[in-house]
Amino acid sequence: MSHIFGCKQTPPTPPTTSDEESSGSTSDAEMKKKKGNRAMGKKKYPKAIKYYSKAIKIDPNNATYHLNRAIANSALELWKDAEHDATTAVELQDATTTATTTAASSKGHFQLARARLRRGRCLEAREALKLGLNRYPQEPALLQLGKEIDRAVAKLEAKRQQEEEDAAKSAGPSGAKALTDQARALADASPSAALPLLAEAVQAAQRHRQRREEIGARSLQGKVHLRLRQWADAVSSWEAVVQLELQEFSVDILEERSALSNAHNNLGIAQKNAGRLGEASSSFQEAYRLATNGDDKVATHQASQILQNAAQCLLVQGKAAEARALCERSQEICQRLFGDRHGTLALGGLALARCFRAEGDLRNAIASYAKSLDIFSEKTSEESLAELPELPSVDRLQQLLQQTRGELAQLVALAERAKAQAMQGAAAGSAAAEGYSEAAPEAPSQ
């Protein structure tokens, strides 16, 4: 599964014209910007963001620094940050626009409109694009983006109309949405009782050809089967969800691509537990591709979770070294997103510890277990659950902690026995060596 990092990388938007034609200033801000540009050229986007941020701190009124950081954030699909930077860049650029800054200013409007589009706010994207076209009506990049935004707006309107029709059909007590809502209310306390309602919801959605309502019902059905450990049924449910979403969703819309990635991830979990490891590996790989949009340098929490699930699949197959590589990548992502002491690092550390244990690396396994328990010890149960939504309850958290302490105790005991055996072996070897040195020399042959 190491090839999961072999995704084709999406080329970033190149630095602005003003970057390439730098005046050669030796100011600290310009030096930081140039380092950021070099990092962008090497696709080291987080490093580029760091340098642009330093340049902005020195000169916060320089529009180019904000624009370049927006481009770097876009390369990582950090669209909220990209929108914020592009907004600032447009405000600063529009206040100082001259005939020589047209390219840079039009790029600011482009980045702002695209960030809003990728966040699913196509109406706001259209407004941002309109402002850009008012100032730069012949800019090719803006005109091309306008076509994409128009398609997204048309799709949004069609979706709204369909949802209104579906809502009217589902308003009654026997409608798909109403049945799904009833099942959702039962799912936590009595998951088995939710399944008949979900089966009715699926049938109702199919009768009225309400594909999105069927997706909602089948997704909840799949989650209930996973919770009840009904692996074969879970596989069937998630396979249906994947097929429906492939027909209904667009990978060009971030929220829909994320939902499709999540469906593949859940399908992989079900397949792994059903013993279908090869299919599970393929599902996790597709989930990761969708989560990163084909660019392995994009770091999201969803991507880190998929990597951990893929690592568990590899570990079951006896591929501990490959599993460890994925766990380490997952930990890097979580550390960048949440810092050093977040619950995701604790949970990921357990997976990493098990990889070390499978490789026979007791020292690093013990260290990983201990670090995870240390992070958990700093948090209340409520804080841990808030940071780890995949843990459904306090009881499950306590079971996990008890299991972790037990696994750590076993490894410590094993390490101590190995140490004692090594010491005994060394002592025996020393005694044998001393006995040999005291032996009388053999008489030479006559």
N, C-alpha and C positions, 0 to 999 in steps of 0.2 A: 504493500500500500504506500510505499515511500514515493511512488510516482504521483501521489495525490498533490505533491507540490509542483508537478510539471505542467500546471495550467498555463495556457497562453496568456501572456500579459497584455492588457490593454494599454497602448501607448498614451502617455499623458499629453495634455495640451502643452506645446512648447512655451518657453518663457516669452514675455512680451518683447516687442521690437525695441522698447527702451532699455530692456535688460541686455539685449545683444549688442546694442550700440552704447554701452556704458561710457561715461565721460572719463573713466579711469581715476575717479576720485579715490583718495586713500583714507577717507573717513571710515570710522568704525562701522557705521551703518551700511555703507556701500560694500565693505569687505564681507560683512555678514550676508548681504544679499548675494554676492558673487559665490560664496560658499554654498548658499542655498540653491543657486542655479546649477552648480556642479553636482550637487546631490540629486537634483531633479533629473539631470542628464543620465545619472547612474540608476535611476528609478528607486533611490533611497528616500522615499517620500517623508517618513517620520523625521529623518535628519534634516530634510529641506525645511519642514515646518518649524523645527527648532531654530534654524538660522534666520528664517524670515521673522519669527517672533522676536528674536533678539534685535533685528534691524528695526522692527516696529517700536520696540521699547525705547530705542535711541531716538528715532524720528517717527512719531506716531502720525504725522500729517503727510507722509509720503504715500501716495496712492498706489504706486507700483509694488511696494512691499506687501500691502494688503491684498492686491490682486494676485501676486505670485503665491501668497499663502492660500488664497482661495483655490488656485489651480492645483496646488499640492493636496489640499483637503479633498478636492474633487477626485483626484487620482486614487485616493483611499476610500472614496464613496462616503466621506464624512460630510453629508450634504448640509446639515444644520450649520456646521462651522463654515463650510464653503459659502453658504448664503450670507452669513454674518459678515465675513470678510469682503465678499463681493459688494454687499450693500455699502460698506464703508468706502470701498474703492470707488464706486460710482459717485457717491456724495463728494468725495475729495476731487475726483477727476472732473466732474461736471462744473465744479467751482473754479477750475483752472484750465479748462480745455482751450487749446489753440489749434491752429492748422497742423501743427507737427505732432499732436498727441492723439490723432484720430484713431489709430489702430489700438493703442492702449485703452482708450475710453470705450471703444466699441467692444473690446474684450471684457471689460467690466460688466457691461450690460448683458453680454452673452453668458458670462459665468453666473450672474444673478438669476437670469431667466432659467437657465438649465438646472441650477440647484433647486429652484422652486418646483420645476417640472419633475425632477427625480424624487422629490419629497411628496409627490402626488398632489401638489397644489397647482394644477394646470391653469386655473383661472387667474391666479396671482402671477403665474409665469407669463401668461399672455399680456398682463398689464405691464410687467417689467420689460417684456420684449417690445411692446408698443412704444414705451419711452425711448428705448434704444433706437428703434426704427425712425422715430420722429427726428432724432438727431443725425442718424447715419442710415438713410433710407436705402442705400445701395450696397450695404455691407453684406457680402455673400454668406458669411457664417450666421448672421442674424436671420437672413431670409430662409436659409436651410432649416435653422432651428424653428422658425415660425411654422413651417410645414409639419414638423413633428408635434409641435404644440397644438396645432389645429386638429391633427388626428386624435390627440389625447383628449381634447375638449369634446370632440364628436363622440368619442367612446364613453366619456363621462356622462354626457347627456343621454346616450342610449342606455347606459347602465342605470341612470336615475329613473328613466321611464320604465325600464324593466322591473326595477325594485318597487316602484309604485304599483305596477300590475301584480307583482308577486305578493306584496303586502295585502292587497285587496283580496287575493285568493286565499292567503294564509290567515286572514283575520279571525275566522271561525275556530271553534274548539277542536275541530278535526283537521285543521290546516297543518302543514309541515312545520312551520315555525313555532306554532303553539305547542305542538307535540314535542319538538326539540327542547323548548324552554321548560316544559314539564319534566322531561328526562334530565335536563341539566340540574334542576333543583333536587333530584333524587340521587344524582351520580355519586356524590361524596358519601352520604349516609347509607345508601342502599343501591350500590351499583348494579346488582342483578335485576332489581326492579326497573331500572332505567332502560334495559335492553329491549323489552317488548314495545315500549313507547317509541324508541328510536327506529325499530323495524317498521312501525306504522308511519313514522315521519318520512322514512325513505320511500315507502310506497306512495304516500300522498304527494311528495315532491315529484316522483316519476309520473304520476297521473297527470299532473298539471305542467309537466316539463319545466319544473323550477330547478334548474341545475345547481344554482348557488345554494338553495335551501337543502338540496340533497348533499352537497359538499359539507355543509354545516352538520347535518344529521350523521353522516357517515364518519366525519372526523371525531365527533363525540363518541360514536359507537366504537371506533378504533381505540380511543383512549380508555374507555371502560373495559374493553377486552384486554388491553395491556395491564390495567390495574388488577384484573381478575386472573392474570397469567394464562389467559386463553390464547395461546400464541398463534395457532392455526387460524382462528377466527380473526385475530388482530391483523394477520397478514392479508386476509381477504378484504377486510375493511379498508386498510391503507392502500392496497393495490387499486381499489375502486376510487379512492380519493385522488390518487395520483392521476389516474386516467381522466377523471372529471376535470381536474384542475388544468391538465394539459390541453383539454378542449376549450376551457372557459377563460383561463388566465393568460396574461401577456407577460413575458419575461422583461419587457421594457418598462414595466411599472414596478417600482421597488417593493411595495407591499405585497403584490401578487407573486413576484419572484421569491420573496422571503417565505410566503405561505407554501409555495411549491417545494422549496428547499426543506421546510419543516416536515412536509408530508413524506418526502423521500427519507428523511432522517428517522421518522417514526416507523416507516416501513422497514428500514434497516434494523432497527431495534427488534421489531417483531420477528423478522427473518433470522436474526442472530439467535434469539431465544428458541426459535423453532428448529434450530440446527442447520439452517440453510445458509451456511457461512459465505459461500461464494457469491450468492445473490445479495447478501447483506453488505459485503464489501463494495459491490457495484452500486448499491443504493446510497451508501455513505459517500462514495466518490461523487455521485451526481448531486447529492445534497450539498457537498462542499463546493462544487463548481458553481451551483446556483447562488450559494451564500456569498461567494467572493466575486461573482459575475466573471469568472474565468481569470481573475488576477490574484495570484497567490499572496501578493503583498498587501491585499486588503485584509484588515484585521477587524473582525466583529465578534461579539460574544457568541452569536449563533454559530459562526465558523469554529470557534474554540470548542463548543459543545459537540459538534459533529466530529472533530478530530479525536476527542476523548472516546466517543462511541466507536469510531473506526479503530482506535487503539485497542479497545476491549475485544473487538472482533479478531484482530491480529493476535492478541494474547491467547485467546482460546485456540487459535490455530498453531500455537507454539512459536510464533514469530515475535519474540520478546524485544529484540533490538529494534525492529521496525516500529513496534508499538511504542517503545520508549521515545523514538524520534518524534512521533505524532504528539505524545503527551508533553514533551518539552516545548514543541511549537505552541500547543494549546496554552501552556503556562505563560509563555512569552506574551501571547495575545492578552490574556487576563491581567497580567501585570501591567501592561501598557494602558489598558482600559480602566482598571480599578485600583492600581497601586499594589503594595506588597502584602497588605494584611486583610485582603478581602476574602470572603467565604469561598469564592470560586477558586482561589489559590489553595485553600485547605482541601477542598474536594478533589481538585486536580492533582494535588500532592499525593493523595491516597492512590490514585491510578498510577502515578509515576512510581510510587513505592512498590507497587505490585509488579511493575515491569522490572525494576531492579532486583526484586526477590526472585523472579523467574530466571533472570540472568545469573543468579548466584552472587550478586553484588550486595552482600549483607550490610556493609558499612553505609552505602548510599541509601539502601532501603530503609534502614533504621533512622537515618537522618531525615528522610522524607516523611516517614510516619510521625516522627517527633515534631517536625515543623508544622504539620497539619494539625496535630492535637494542640500545639501551642497557639495557633491562630484561633481555633475553636474555643480555647479556654478564655480568650479575651472577650468573647461575645456572649450575650444572653441567648437563650433559645429563640426568642422572638427576632433578634437581630440576625441570627444565622438563617432562619427561615425566610426573612425578608430578602437576604442576599442570594438565597438558593431556592428559587421557586420550584425546582425539580424535586425537592424534598416535601412531601405532602403534609407532614404533621410533626409535632414534637416527639411522638413515639418513634417515628421513623428516624428522626435525628438521633435520638438516644440509642436506638439499635445500631446505627452506623458508628457512633462513638464507641459503644461497647465492642463492636466487631473490630474496630481499628485498634483499640487497646489490647484486645486479645491477640491480634496478628503481630503487633509490636512486641508483646511479651514473648511470643513464640520465637521471634527472630532474635531477641536479646538472649534468651536461653540457649538458642542454637549457637550464637556467636560465642557465648561463654564456654559452652562445651568444646567448641572448636579451639578456643584459646587454651583451655585446660589440656586438651589432647596435644596441642602443639608444644606446650611447656613440658609435658611428660615425655614426648618424643625427643625434645632437646636435651632433657636431663638424661634419658637413656643413652643418647648418642654421646654425651659428655663422659658418662661412666664407661662406656665401651672404649672410648678413646684413651681414657686414663689407664684402663686395664691393658691396652695394647702397648702403651709406652713403658709399662713396668715389666713386660715379658722379656726373658733373657734372649739375647741374639742367638740365631741358629748357627751351629758350628759349621765351618766351611768343610767342603768335601776334601778327603785326603787323596 
